[in-house]
């Protein structure tokens, strides 16, 4: 496992911890998207957000 994938897992864990501590019914559904994308990136090594930014011309 690379350091980048471990970072994705750690950030996702912090987001989910914040969601749990705030209450599942109090958090807006949009906050689940970045957490889910980071879990996906950690599992597969493919980061959808990074791919989007690269397509927009950012490095």
N, C-alpha and C positions, 0 to 999 in steps of 0.2 A: 504494500500500500504506500502510495506516495504522500508527501507532506501536503500537497494541494488537496488531495481527496480527503485527508484527515481534517484539514481546515474546513472543507465543505460540511463534513459531519458535525464538527464542533459548533459551527455557526447555526446549522439547522437545529441542533440540540438546544442551543440558547434561545432560538426563536420559539421552539415548541415549549420550553420551560416557561417563557413569558406568556405564551398562550394559556398554558395550564394554570399558572398562578393568577392570571387575570380572569379566568373562567371561560369555558368553551362557548357559552352563550353570549358573553360580553364582547368577544373579539370579532371584528369584521371579517368576512370570508376572504377578502383580498390578502390578508396577512398569511393565509395558508399557502398561497402560490409560491412566494419565495422560499418558504420552508420546504415545500414539496420539491421544488426545483433543485434545492441544495442536496436533499436526500438522493434524488435521482443522479445528480452530478457525482456524489460520493460513491454511489454504487457502480455506476457505469464509467466514470471518468469523462463523460461528455457534459459540459456545462452549457445549458441553453442560453443563459444570459450572456456568457462570454461569446458564444457564436453570434448572437444578435448584435452585440457591440462591434464585433469584427466585420460583420456585413455592413454596418453603418459607416465603416471606414476608420474606426478608432483602433489604436494598437495597444 
